Amino acid sequence: MKILTIAGFNKNRFAPFIIEQVDALKQLGFEVDYFGVRGKGMLGYLSNLNPMKDKISDYQPDLIHAHYGLSGLLANLQRSIPVVTTYHGSDIHSGGKSLLLSKQSIRLSAFNIFVSEWLLKQSGYRGDRQRIIPCGIDTVVFCPIERSEARKSLGWSLDKKYVLFSGAYDIEVKNSPLAKKAIEMVEGVQLVELNGYTREQVNLIMNAVDCLLLTSFREGSPQVIKEALACGTPIVSVGVADVEKLTSGIDGCYITNYDAAEIAGKIRLALTFQGKTNGRSRIFECNLSNDYIAKQVAEVYELALKNNTK
């Protein structure tokens, strides 16, 4: 089966979790090519319509898999090839115009994938052309490494306390001001911004820090939480999306509210946690490895093609 993956390409690259999913699908025997969307907002996306149609004409895919609602809506502006759309978070939970356009994509797509049950509820969709399939984790890249070994590789101090923030400081939805306020209440801790690293570097950093901190206002199904679990890294997080479900019952993982003092208290608990958490076992228990997720996506492809012939 030939699949055309359509996703944003404004930073001259596709999101790592999309590439990793495509690679896992290729391992299952799918032929996959990409079409990168440049531009922002509906007008920016519409400027890609003719180039997209040219790509479809040249490649002749059996199915299109679009990532995020705007890409899904763009892909559905042609009606000859069935479209599967995955909704990752901001396309739904941002509300407003983003949600409105995503709802149009949901209506037009042959099948829809939501990365968490919470996101499906936020979408308001009640039809049966949907599956909840989170993005998977590359459990080869993301794996436990001794903290001291990781720190030596990064040139970090062996004695200092480090807390990893869940994304770039300038992404508003990540809520970095709250994280910084909480960190100021914990003596002798350095907050590390997760921005601009390769996947291998992120794995080293995950293993080098004392804990991961997530304070986002909204999330779909945050990859950074699953990556930390795969590394056995302690976690302090607000209870957004499926985080509480993923971390429930794991020693070294702490759910907090949006109060800086409470977050600081949970960080102190995480700093006292010794060794690795049992998070890696949770990844496999929940079938969140890329190879398993790819099999679920493959089942959706079959359903989409079957529905399209009715």
PyMOL commands that set and color helices and strands:
alter all, ss='L'
color gray80, all
select helices_A, chain A and resi 16-27+41-46+49-59+69-75+90-93+96-108+117-123+147-154+172-174+176-184+199-208+223-231+243-247+260-272+279-285+290-308
alter helices_A, ss='H'
color red, helices_A
select strands_A, chain A and resi 2-8+31-37+63-67+83-87+111-114+130-132+161-165+189-192+211-214+235-238+253-256
alter strands_A, ss='S'
color yellow, strands_A
deselect
rebuild
show_as cartoon
